[in-house]
């Protein structure tokens, strides 16, 4: 059996295979394959990971272990894609993309008082500002991980912004989009084992900033505390937003007089 993505050629270790309920094996496909590399979807009658190439798939996946945490910051599942501005994107069976913010952003900013989210029908592009977290008199804007048109906004997180902080990769998702340039967008994002590696680098950058500004140094094997800005306001809200969340747009900012 050929185990490569029919669109971009990614091997089976980069697939997400989902069982399609309510279909009969004799006449219809039983499984939907979703490529984590490009987002392409297709159906098959047999589960690729249960056929003769199972050992090959296991070997591929063994080379890409999932990192659950980096300095106490939870990394997203391997089939999520991470943007450098700490938003994530997850391709769903329908072809829509679910969007949220990662645990690093929540460890840094703490629970939000309110969220500014796009409305259904709004269109935006990768790296453009599309949402914001509001806490007291401070606002942190975030860049879009993919191009697309908003199809739905999570009503639960609108009513209870705390969900974003407590469950950023699950119930705290923010909105869904119909992507318009998915393959090219995903090529610009982190995924798989790169999620954990990049999150570790971001945690180290933050620790260096904390050490130089607030005099905080974690012991070997230590973890970042939650709600860092609340504990160390001397780090500066605007500085944190500029440094970690708006890397693609802050080069155009001008210092306030």
C-alpha positions in Angstrom: 0.0 0.0 0.0 1.2 3.5 -0.9 1.5 5.5 2.3 2.3 8.9 1.0 0.0 12.0 1.1 -1.7 12.2 -2.3 -1.1 15.9 -2.4 2.3 16.8 -0.9 3.9 13.3 -0.5 4.2 13.3 3.3 4.7 9.9 4.8 2.1 8.1 6.9 3.8 9.2 10.2 2.5 12.7 9.3 -1.1 11.6 8.8 -4.1 11.9 11.2 -6.4 9.0 10.5 -10.0 9.4 11.6 -12.7 6.6 11.5 -15.8 7.7 9.6 -18.8 6.3 11.5 -22.0 4.9 9.9 -20.4 3.7 6.7 -20.4 0.1 5.4 -17.1 -1.5 4.6 -18.3 -3.2 1.4 -19.5 -0.1 -0.4 -17.8 2.9 1.2 -14.6 4.1 2.7 -14.2 3.7 6.4 -11.4 6.1 7.2 -10.5 9.7 6.5 -6.8 10.6 6.2 -5.8 14.2 7.0 -2.2 15.2 6.1 -0.6 17.2 9.0 1.8 18.7 6.5 -0.5 20.3 3.9 -4.1 19.7 5.3 -5.2 17.5 2.3 -8.0 15.0 3.1 -9.0 11.7 1.4 -10.7 8.4 2.3 -9.5 4.8 2.4 -11.1 1.4 3.0 -8.4 0.2 5.2 -6.6 1.9 8.1 -3.1 2.5 6.8 -1.6 2.0 10.3 -3.1 -1.4 10.7 -1.8 -2.9 7.4 1.5 -4.3 6.4 3.3 -1.0 6.7 2.5 -0.6 10.4 6.1 -1.2 11.4 7.3 1.4 9.0 4.8 3.9 10.4 5.8 3.1 14.0 9.4 3.7 13.2 8.7 7.1 11.6 6.6 8.2 14.6 9.2 6.9 17.1 11.6 9.4 15.6 9.2 12.3 16.4 8.4 12.0 20.1 5.8 14.4 21.4 7.1 16.9 24.1 4.4 17.3 26.7 6.0 20.3 28.4 8.8 22.7 28.1 9.8 24.5 31.4 6.3 23.8 32.6 4.6 25.1 29.5 2.2 22.6 27.8 2.9 22.0 24.2 0.0 21.4 21.8 -0.8 18.0 20.3 1.4 17.0 17.4 -1.3 17.5 14.8 -1.6 21.2 15.8 0.3 23.9 14.0 2.0 26.7 15.9 2.5 30.3 14.7 5.5 32.3 15.9 3.0 34.7 17.5 1.7 31.9 19.8 -1.6 31.2 18.0 -2.3 27.6 16.9 -4.2 26.1 14.0 -5.8 22.6 13.8 -7.2 21.2 10.6 -10.6 19.5 11.2 -12.3 16.7 9.2 -14.6 19.2 7.5 -11.6 21.1 6.1 -12.1 24.0 8.5 -9.3 25.2 10.7 -9.8 25.7 14.4 -7.8 28.6 15.9 -6.6 29.3 19.5 -3.8 30.6 21.6 -1.1 28.4 23.2 -0.3 27.7 26.8 2.8 29.9 26.7 0.7 33.0 26.0 -1.6 32.1 29.0 1.3 31.4 31.3 2.7 34.8 30.4 -0.4 37.0 30.5 -2.7 35.2 32.9 -6.5 34.9 32.7 -8.1 37.4 30.4 -11.0 39.7 31.5 -12.3 39.8 28.0 -11.5 38.7 24.5 -11.8 40.6 21.2 -12.6 38.0 18.5 -13.5 38.4 14.9 -17.1 38.0 13.8 -18.4 35.3 11.4 -17.8 36.3 7.9 -14.6 38.3 8.7 -11.6 37.6 6.4 -8.0 37.9 7.4 -4.5 36.8 6.3 -1.6 35.0 8.0 0.5 37.3 10.2 -2.2 40.0 10.3 -3.7 41.0 13.7 -7.1 39.2 14.1 -7.8 38.9 17.8 -6.9 40.3 21.2 -6.7 39.4 24.9 -7.8 42.2 27.3 -6.7 42.3 30.9 -7.6 45.4 33.0 -6.3 48.4 31.0 -4.0 46.2 28.8 -4.6 44.7 25.4 -2.5 42.0 23.8 -3.1 41.5 20.0 -2.3 38.3 18.2 -1.6 37.5 14.6 -3.6 35.0 12.5 -2.0 31.6 11.9 -3.7 31.1 8.5 -5.6 33.0 5.8 -9.3 32.4 5.9 -12.9 33.5 6.5 -14.3 33.1 10.0 -17.1 30.5 10.0 -17.8 30.2 13.8 -16.8 31.7 17.1 -16.7 29.6 20.3 -19.7 30.9 22.3 -18.4 29.3 25.6 -15.1 31.1 25.6 -16.9 34.4 24.8 -19.1 33.9 27.9 -16.2 32.7 30.0 -12.7 33.9 28.8 -11.2 31.9 31.7 -11.6 28.8 29.5 -8.8 30.1 27.2 -6.4 30.1 30.2 -7.5 26.8 31.7 -7.8 24.7 28.6 -6.1 26.5 25.7 -5.9 23.4 23.4 -9.4 22.1 24.2 -12.5 23.9 25.3 -10.7 27.2 25.1 -10.4 27.3 21.3 -11.4 30.6 19.9 -12.9 30.4 16.3 -13.0 28.4 13.1 -12.1 29.6 9.6 -12.5 28.3 6.1 -8.9 28.4 4.9 -8.1 30.1 1.5 -4.3 29.3 1.3 -3.8 26.4 3.6 -0.9 24.5 2.1 1.3 27.6 1.9 0.2 28.8 5.3 1.0 25.5 7.0 4.5 25.5 5.5 5.2 28.6 7.5 4.2 27.0 10.9 5.7 24.6 13.3 4.2 21.1 13.8 5.0 17.7 15.2 8.2 17.5 17.4 9.1 21.0 16.3 6.3 22.3 18.5 8.1 21.3 21.6 11.5 22.4 20.4 10.3 25.8 19.5 8.3 26.2 22.8 11.5 25.4 24.7 13.4 28.1 22.9 10.6 30.6 23.7 10.7 29.6 27.3 14.4 30.2 27.4 14.0 33.6 25.8 11.5 34.5 28.4 13.7 33.2 31.2 16.6 35.3 29.9 14.3 38.4 29.8 13.1 37.7 33.4 16.7 37.2 34.6 17.9 40.5 33.1 14.8 42.6 34.1 13.3 41.0 37.2 16.3 39.1 38.6 14.5 35.8 38.4 16.5 32.7 37.7 14.9 29.2 37.9 16.9 26.3 39.3 17.8 23.5 37.0 14.7 21.6 36.0 12.5 24.4 37.2 9.2 25.5 35.6 7.7 28.9 34.8 5.0 29.9 37.2 1.6 30.8 35.9 0.4 34.4 35.3 4.0 35.8 34.9 3.0 39.4 34.2 1.0 39.5 37.5 4.0 38.3 39.4 6.6 40.5 37.6 4.8 43.6 36.2 8.3 45.2 35.8 8.7 43.1 32.7 6.2 45.5 31.0 3.0 44.5 29.2 3.8 46.3 26.0 7.3 44.9 25.9 6.1 41.3 26.4 3.5 41.7 23.6 6.0 43.2 21.2 8.7 40.5 22.0 6.6 37.4 21.9 3.2 37.9 20.1 3.7 40.6 17.4 7.0 39.6 15.9 5.8 40.3 12.4 4.3 43.7 12.9 6.2 45.4 15.7 9.1 46.4 13.5 6.7 49.1 12.3 5.8 50.4 15.8 7.1 53.7 16.9 8.0 54.5 20.5 5.5 56.5 22.4 6.6 60.1 23.2 
